[in-house]
């Protein structure tokens, strides 16, 4: 509601509790109260670093990004009672909006709505610093949300969503309904469509990197590009097209229709990367995205030479960018230049780039065959606190103990933490096979159930039996068909073994029936690293202690 008739002498100065009550009807981070999803670095330091990197994004885009980041810093500094810094950031927000309105930007992201957000922050800071008269006067002048045009109302919802995008995975997921609300109020603004597509793409890449982008994500980005042809919109849409083609190919949907679809998406992606590159040859952000895109595309669309040019130009303008350093490392790694790859991965990792940290493990292992990755993985668990990162690292630690150390019980120690946290985690269904290197993504759940059923059938001590049984019960509750199918296979094999023993017949390890049983039991479930565990074949009996040799 509007706040009226409160300006006047000292008798009209509102007390702090009344101002606080009136603030609750305003729109700003202090009433939204965004959470700080646990992550590896302090929010203030990370945001200050991002703020230094936006000056090259183009005037309008830079103004929007600077406003959002300054708004976050204003809120975070106030939380820490660093009010001088908070006032400074609020003043930056106010100046950005004032300049934007005066210059008449064509996109409606800088207007009355964002002025309302900035002014509401100022009122909160004045109240917190006990400047009640100034806070009372500021309340008189702030715009009323209900009286705004719909596009200005939409800008408030969109800046709330954009702010949440900077607060980890949880924030990204929470941002989606606010961005959708902005689109309900203003369906024509390409910026809101872009932000929605960006949020959906970020969530998808973190939660399930092997998921095909859904129609909502693609339609939002396609609309933004059609209306605006902004290079930032182009590179994000091109990346989503590349992801879609990659996942469809990965899932081996080999029909001619799917092949044609993949070719079409790759063609669209490469054309957008080329257009974005031509339009923004001096923009480090765009150069980095284009380099990454040209490098990830399959042949014949891949262009490593253009990727190299983009990387070199980008680093010349912004050498401290973690993303550009990561892309440079990927480029040199693909060219088998380990020294340069390690150098740039290390630079990216210093700034908290998760992918760079994992790539460093691979390079260290390549340099030293005796390299033990466990200390580094344990350190990363302390560094990256977001739930998807934790699940991935715990799954990797389990895989490392299982495939490299051949220690199932220790692997189960880490895998069980993921099971307790989220038994449906993507990391248990299809653990990435980049490192430790395996022929295919590993279905950890099937591996666990298969091992446990084997070991319980073979016999184990009471402590192990209790541990195995507890985990098996969890899988029976959530993945009963999986457990029953594996138990059924082993029951069939055990029955066949008892038959052979009762008839005094040798176990036919080379027979077709025994070979098929072994294969059905394990061959589809263990995707293993060479030289550690053999995939179950007809000679499995000779390599296993499960059945003693006669």
C-alpha positions in Angstrom: 0.0 0.0 0.0 1.1 3.6 -0.4 2.7 5.4 2.5 1.3 9.0 2.8 1.2 12.0 5.0 4.2 11.3 7.2 6.6 14.1 6.3 6.8 16.8 8.9 8.6 17.9 12.0 10.2 15.7 14.7 6.7 14.9 16.0 6.0 13.1 12.8 9.2 11.0 12.8 8.2 7.4 12.9 9.7 5.0 15.4 11.8 2.2 14.2 9.2 -0.5 14.7 6.7 1.4 12.7 9.2 2.0 9.9 10.1 -1.7 10.0 6.4 -2.6 9.7 5.9 -0.4 6.7 9.1 -1.8 5.1 7.5 -5.2 5.0 5.2 -4.0 2.2 8.1 -2.9 0.1 10.3 -4.9 -2.3 14.0 -5.3 -1.7 16.5 -7.9 -0.5 15.8 -7.0 3.2 12.2 -8.1 2.8 13.0 -11.0 0.4 15.7 -12.2 2.7 17.6 -14.4 0.2 19.5 -17.3 1.8 23.1 -17.9 1.4 23.3 -21.5 0.2 26.6 -22.9 1.6 29.4 -22.6 -0.8 33.1 -22.6 -0.9 33.7 -18.9 -0.9 32.4 -15.9 1.0 29.5 -14.3 -0.8 30.9 -10.8 -0.5 34.3 -11.7 -1.9 32.8 -13.7 -4.8 30.4 -11.0 -5.7 33.0 -8.2 -5.5 35.1 -10.3 -7.9 32.2 -10.7 -10.3 31.6 -7.0 -10.2 35.1 -6.3 -11.4 34.4 -8.5 -14.4 31.3 -6.9 -15.9 32.7 -3.7 -17.3 33.1 -5.3 -20.7 29.6 -6.7 -21.1 28.2 -3.7 -23.0 26.5 -0.7 -21.6 22.9 -1.9 -21.0 23.9 -5.4 -20.0 26.6 -4.1 -17.7 24.2 -1.7 -16.0 21.8 -4.5 -15.2 24.5 -6.9 -14.0 26.1 -4.2 -11.9 22.8 -3.3 -10.3 22.1 -6.9 -9.3 25.6 -7.5 -7.9 25.6 -4.1 -6.1 22.2 -5.0 -4.6 23.6 -8.3 -3.3 26.6 -6.5 -1.8 24.4 -3.9 -0.1 22.4 -6.7 1.5 25.4 -8.8 2.5 27.3 -5.8 4.0 24.3 -4.8 6.0 24.0 -8.4 7.3 27.6 -8.0 8.5 26.8 -4.6 10.0 29.2 -2.9 7.6 26.8 -0.1 7.0 29.2 2.3 5.4 29.9 -0.2 2.6 26.2 -1.1 2.4 25.3 2.6 1.9 28.0 2.9 -0.8 26.6 0.0 -2.8 23.0 1.3 -2.4 24.2 4.6 -3.8 25.7 2.8 -6.8 22.4 1.1 -7.4 20.6 4.5 -7.2 23.0 6.1 -9.7 22.7 3.2 -12.1 18.9 3.6 -12.2 19.1 7.4 -12.5 21.5 7.2 -15.4 19.5 4.5 -17.1 16.3 6.5 -16.9 17.9 9.7 -18.1 19.5 7.9 -21.1 16.3 6.2 -22.1 17.4 2.6 -22.4 15.3 0.6 -24.8 14.9 -2.4 -22.5 12.6 -1.9 -19.5 14.9 -3.2 -16.8 15.9 0.2 -15.5 12.9 2.2 -14.4 10.5 2.9 -11.6 10.5 -0.7 -10.4 14.2 -0.9 -9.8 14.2 2.6 -8.3 11.6 1.3 -5.8 14.0 -1.6 -4.9 16.9 0.8 -4.5 14.9 3.3 -2.4 13.6 0.5 -0.2 17.2 -0.6 0.6 18.0 3.0 1.5 15.1 3.1 3.9 16.2 -0.1 5.6 19.8 1.1 6.0 18.6 4.5 7.4 16.5 2.7 9.9 19.3 0.3 10.8 21.6 3.2 11.4 19.0 5.0 13.5 18.5 7.9 11.0 14.7 7.7 11.6 13.9 11.2 10.3 15.6 10.5 6.9 13.9 7.1 6.8 10.5 8.6 7.5 11.0 11.2 4.7 12.2 8.5 2.3 9.1 6.5 2.9 7.0 9.5 1.7 8.8 9.5 -1.7 9.0 5.8 -2.6 6.8 4.6 -5.5 3.8 2.4 -4.7 4.0 -1.1 -6.2 0.3 -1.2 -6.9 0.4 2.0 -8.9 3.2 1.0 -11.2 2.9 -0.1 -14.8 3.0 -3.8 -15.3 6.5 -3.7 -16.9 7.9 -1.9 -13.8 6.2 -4.5 -11.6 7.8 -7.2 -13.8 11.3 -5.6 -13.3 10.9 -6.1 -9.5 10.1 -9.8 -9.9 12.9 -10.2 -12.4 15.6 -8.5 -10.3 14.5 -10.8 -7.4 15.0 -13.8 -9.6 18.3 -12.5 -11.0 19.5 -11.9 -7.4 18.7 -15.5 -6.4 20.7 -16.8 -9.4 23.8 -15.7 -7.5 23.0 -17.8 -4.4 23.9 -21.3 -5.5 21.7 -24.1 -6.8 19.0 -23.6 -4.2 18.8 -19.9 -5.3 18.7 -20.9 -9.0 15.7 -23.2 -8.4 14.0 -20.6 -6.3 14.5 -17.9 -8.9 12.3 -19.7 -11.5 8.8 -18.8 -10.2 9.8 -15.2 -9.7 11.0 -15.0 -13.3 7.8 -16.7 -14.5 5.9 -14.1 -12.5 7.8 -11.3 -14.4 6.8 -12.9 -17.7 3.1 -13.0 -16.6 3.3 -9.3 -16.1 5.4 -8.4 -19.2 5.5 -11.2 -21.8 7.3 -9.1 -24.5 10.6 -8.2 -22.7 13.4 -10.4 -24.0 15.4 -9.9 -20.9 12.9 -11.8 -18.7 12.8 -14.7 -21.2 16.6 -14.8 -21.2 16.8 -14.9 -17.4 14.3 -17.7 -17.2 16.2 -19.7 -19.9 19.4 -19.0 -18.1 18.1 -20.2 -14.7 16.6 -23.4 -16.2 19.9 -24.1 -18.0 22.0 -23.6 -14.9 19.8 -25.9 -12.8 19.8 -28.6 -15.5 23.6 -28.5 -15.9 24.2 -28.9 -12.2 21.4 -31.4 -11.4 21.6 -33.6 -14.4 24.2 -32.8 -17.1 22.9 -35.6 -19.3 19.3 -34.3 -19.5 18.0 -32.9 -22.7 17.1 -29.2 -22.4 13.3 -28.9 -22.0 11.0 -26.9 -24.2 10.5 -24.2 -21.7 14.3 -23.4 -21.6 14.7 -23.5 -25.4 11.6 -21.5 -26.1 12.6 -18.8 -23.6 16.0 -18.4 -25.1 14.7 -18.6 -28.7 12.2 -15.8 -28.0 15.0 -13.6 -26.5 17.2 -14.1 -29.5 14.4 -13.5 -32.0 13.4 -10.2 -30.4 16.8 -8.8 -29.4 19.6 -10.7 -31.2 21.8 -9.8 -28.1 25.1 -11.7 -28.3 24.7 -12.8 -24.7 21.4 -14.4 -25.6 22.9 -16.0 -28.7 25.8 -17.8 -26.9 23.5 -19.2 -24.2 21.0 -20.5 -26.8 23.8 -22.0 -28.8 25.1 -23.7 -25.7 21.7 -25.2 -25.0 21.4 -26.5 -28.7 24.9 -28.0 -28.3 23.8 -29.7 -25.0 20.7 -31.1 -26.6 22.5 -32.6 -29.6 25.2 -34.0 -27.3 22.7 -35.7 -25.0 20.6 -37.1 -27.8 23.8 -38.5 -29.4 25.0 -39.9 -26.0 21.7 -41.7 -25.6 22.3 -43.3 -29.0 19.0 -42.5 -30.5 20.2 -43.7 -33.8 17.1 -43.2 -36.0 17.4 -40.9 -39.0 15.0 -38.5 -37.4 17.2 -38.1 -34.4 20.3 -37.8 -36.5 18.7 -35.1 -38.5 17.6 -33.3 -35.3 21.1 -33.4 -34.0 22.6 -32.1 -37.2 20.0 -29.3 -37.2 20.8 -28.2 -33.6 24.6 -28.3 -34.2 24.2 -26.2 -37.4 22.1 -23.7 -35.5 24.6 -23.6 -32.6 27.6 -23.0 -34.8 25.8 -20.3 -36.8 25.0 -18.5 -33.5 28.5 -18.8 -32.2 29.8 -17.3 -35.5 27.3 -14.5 -35.4 28.0 -13.7 -31.7 31.8 -13.8 -32.4 31.4 -11.4 -35.3 29.3 -9.0 -33.3 31.4 -9.0 -30.1 35.0 -9.7 -31.1 36.3 -7.5 -28.2 34.0 -8.8 -25.4 35.8 -11.3 -23.1 32.6 -13.0 -21.9 31.4 -13.6 -25.4 34.8 -14.7 -26.6 35.0 -17.3 -23.8 31.6 -18.7 -24.5 32.3 -18.8 -28.3 35.6 -20.6 -27.7 34.0 -23.1 -25.4 31.2 -23.7 -28.0 33.5 -24.1 -31.0 35.6 -26.6 -29.0 32.7 -28.7 -27.8 30.9 -29.1 -31.1 31.4 -32.4 -32.8 33.0 -32.6 -36.2 32.4 -31.1 -38.8 31.2 -28.1 -36.8 34.1 -28.1 -34.3 36.7 -25.3 -35.0 39.7 -25.5 -32.8 41.5 -22.7 -34.6 38.7 -20.2 -34.0 38.5 -21.4 -30.4 42.2 -20.7 -30.0 41.8 -17.2 -31.4 38.8 -16.5 -29.1 40.7 -17.7 -26.0 43.8 -15.6 -26.8 41.8 -12.5 -27.4 39.7 -13.0 -24.3 42.7 -13.6 -22.0 44.5 -10.6 -23.4 41.5 -8.5 -22.2 40.6 -10.3 -19.0 43.5 -12.6 -17.8 42.0 -13.3 -14.4 38.6 -14.7 -15.6 38.2 -18.2 -14.2 36.0 -19.2 -17.1 38.5 -18.0 -19.7 41.3 -19.8 -17.9 39.2 -23.0 -17.8 38.4 -22.8 -21.5 42.1 -22.2 -22.3 43.0 -25.2 -20.2 40.5 -27.4 -22.0 41.8 -26.2 -25.3 45.4 -27.0 -24.5 44.4 -30.3 -22.9 42.7 -31.4 -26.2 45.9 -30.4 -28.0 47.9 -32.7 -25.5 49.9 -29.7 -24.1 49.8 -30.9 -20.5 52.0 -28.1 -19.1 49.8 -25.3 -20.4 46.6 -27.2 -19.5 47.8 -27.7 -16.0 48.8 -24.0 -15.7 45.4 -22.7 -16.8 43.4 -25.3 -14.8 45.3 -24.3 -11.7 44.5 -20.6 -12.3 40.8 -21.4 -12.8 40.8 -23.7 -9.7 42.2 -20.9 -7.6 39.0 -19.0 -8.3 36.8 -21.9 -7.3 36.1 -23.4 -10.7 34.8 -26.9 -9.9 35.5 -28.4 -13.3 39.1 -27.2 -13.2 39.7 -28.9 -9.9 38.5 -32.3 -11.3 40.6 -31.9 -14.5 43.7 -31.3 -12.3 43.2 -34.8 -10.8 43.4 -36.3 -14.3 46.6 -34.4 -15.2 48.2 -35.2 -11.9 47.4 -38.9 -12.4 48.8 -38.7 -15.9 52.1 -37.3 -14.6 52.4 -39.7 -11.7 51.0 -43.2 -12.0 51.3 -43.5 -8.2 49.3 -40.3 -7.5 46.8 -40.7 -4.7 43.7 -38.6 -5.4 42.1 -39.1 -2.0 43.6 -36.1 -0.1 42.6 -33.8 -3.0 39.1 -35.2 -3.1 38.7 -34.8 0.6 39.8 -31.2 0.4 37.3 -30.5 -2.4 34.5 -31.9 -0.2 35.4 -29.2 2.4 35.6 -26.6 -0.4 32.4 -27.2 -2.3 29.5 -27.4 0.0 26.5 -27.3 -2.4 24.6 -30.5 -2.4 25.1 -31.6 -6.0 28.9 -31.0 -5.7 28.9 -33.0 -2.4 27.1 -35.9 -4.0 29.4 -35.9 -7.0 32.6 -35.8 -4.9 31.4 -38.5 -2.5 30.4 -40.7 -5.5 33.9 -40.1 -7.0 35.6 -41.0 -3.7 33.6 -44.2 -3.6 34.5 -45.0 -7.3 38.1 -44.3 -6.6 38.2 -46.7 -3.7 36.3 -49.3 -5.7 37.9 -49.2 -9.1 41.4 -48.0 -8.2 41.9 -49.3 -4.6 39.7 -52.4 -5.0 38.2 -51.7 -1.6 34.4 -52.1 -1.7 33.8 -51.5 2.0 35.6 -48.2 1.9 33.8 -47.2 -1.3 30.5 -48.1 0.4 31.4 -45.7 3.2 31.2 -42.8 0.8 28.5 -44.1 -1.4 26.2 -44.7 1.6 26.4 -41.0 2.4 24.9 -40.2 -1.0 22.3 -43.0 -0.4 21.3 -41.5 2.9 21.1 -38.0 1.4 19.4 -38.8 -1.9 19.1 -42.4 -3.0 17.7 -41.1 -6.4 20.7 -39.0 -7.0 21.9 -38.8 -10.7 25.4 -39.7 -9.4 24.1 -43.1 -8.3 22.4 -43.7 -11.7 25.1 -42.5 -14.1 28.4 -41.4 -12.5 30.5 -39.5 -15.0 33.2 -41.7 -16.4 35.7 -38.9 -17.1 37.6 -39.6 -13.9 38.3 -42.3 -12.7 38.4 -43.4 -16.3 35.9 -46.1 -17.1 34.5 -47.3 -20.5 31.0 -46.0 -19.7 29.2 -44.0 -17.0 28.8 -46.2 -14.0 25.5 -47.2 -12.5 26.6 -47.0 -8.9 23.3 -48.3 -7.5 23.5 -51.5 -9.6 27.1 -52.0 -8.7 26.4 -51.7 -5.0 23.4 -54.1 -5.0 25.3 -56.6 -7.1 28.3 -56.6 -4.8 26.2 -56.8 -1.7 24.1 -59.7 -3.0 27.3 -61.6 -4.0 29.0 -61.0 -0.6 25.9 -62.0 1.4 25.6 -65.1 -0.7 29.2 -65.9 -0.2 29.3 -65.2 3.5 30.8 -62.3 5.5 31.4 -61.3 9.1 28.5 -59.9 11.3 29.6 -56.3 11.0 29.7 -56.4 7.2 26.4 -58.4 7.1 24.6 -55.7 9.2 26.0 -52.9 7.0 25.1 -54.7 3.7 21.7 -55.7 4.9 20.8 -52.1 6.0 21.8 -50.7 2.6 20.0 -53.5 0.7 16.8 -52.7 2.7 17.1 -49.1 1.6 17.3 -50.2 -2.0 14.4 -52.6 -1.6 12.3 -49.7 -0.3 13.2 -47.3 -3.2 14.4 -49.5 -6.0 12.8 -52.9 -5.3 12.7 -54.1 -9.0 16.5 -53.6 -9.2 17.2 -55.7 -6.0 14.8 -58.4 -7.0 16.2 -58.7 -10.5 19.8 -59.1 -9.3 18.7 -61.5 -6.4 16.8 -63.6 -8.9 19.8 -63.9 -11.2 22.0 -65.1 -8.3 19.3 -67.4 -7.1 19.2 -69.0 -10.5 23.0 -69.4 -10.5 23.1 -70.8 -7.0 20.4 -73.3 -7.9 22.4 -74.4 -10.9 25.5 -74.7 -8.8 23.7 -76.9 -6.2 22.4 -79.1 -9.1 25.9 -79.6 -10.4 27.2 -80.4 -6.9 24.4 -82.9 -6.3 25.0 -84.6 -9.6 28.7 -84.6 -9.0 29.2 -82.5 -12.2 31.9 -79.9 -12.6 30.9 -76.3 -12.8 30.9 -75.6 -16.6 32.7 -72.3 -16.5 33.1 -72.2 -20.3 29.6 -73.4 -21.1 27.2 -71.0 -22.8 24.6 -71.2 -20.0 27.1 -70.4 -17.3 28.6 -67.6 -19.4 25.1 -66.1 -19.9 24.3 -66.2 -16.2 27.5 -64.4 -15.3 26.9 -61.9 -18.0 23.3 -61.2 -16.9 24.3 -61.0 -13.3 27.1 -58.5 -13.6 28.0 -57.6 -17.2 25.4 -54.9 -17.6 25.9 -53.5 -14.1 29.7 -53.0 -13.7 31.2 -50.6 -16.1 34.7 -50.8 -14.8 38.2 -49.4 -15.1 40.7 -51.5 -17.0 43.3 -53.4 -14.9 41.2 -53.2 -11.7 38.1 -55.4 -12.1 37.4 -57.6 -15.1 33.9 -57.3 -16.6 32.2 -60.6 -15.9 32.9 -63.0 -18.7 33.1 -66.8 -19.2 36.4 -66.9 -17.3 35.0 -65.0 -14.3 35.0 -68.1 -12.1 38.8 -68.5 -12.5 39.3 -64.8 -11.5 37.0 -64.8 -8.5 37.2 -66.3 -5.1 33.4 -66.7 -5.1 33.6 -70.4 -6.1 36.7 -72.4 -5.0 38.5 -74.3 -7.7 38.1 -78.0 -7.6 
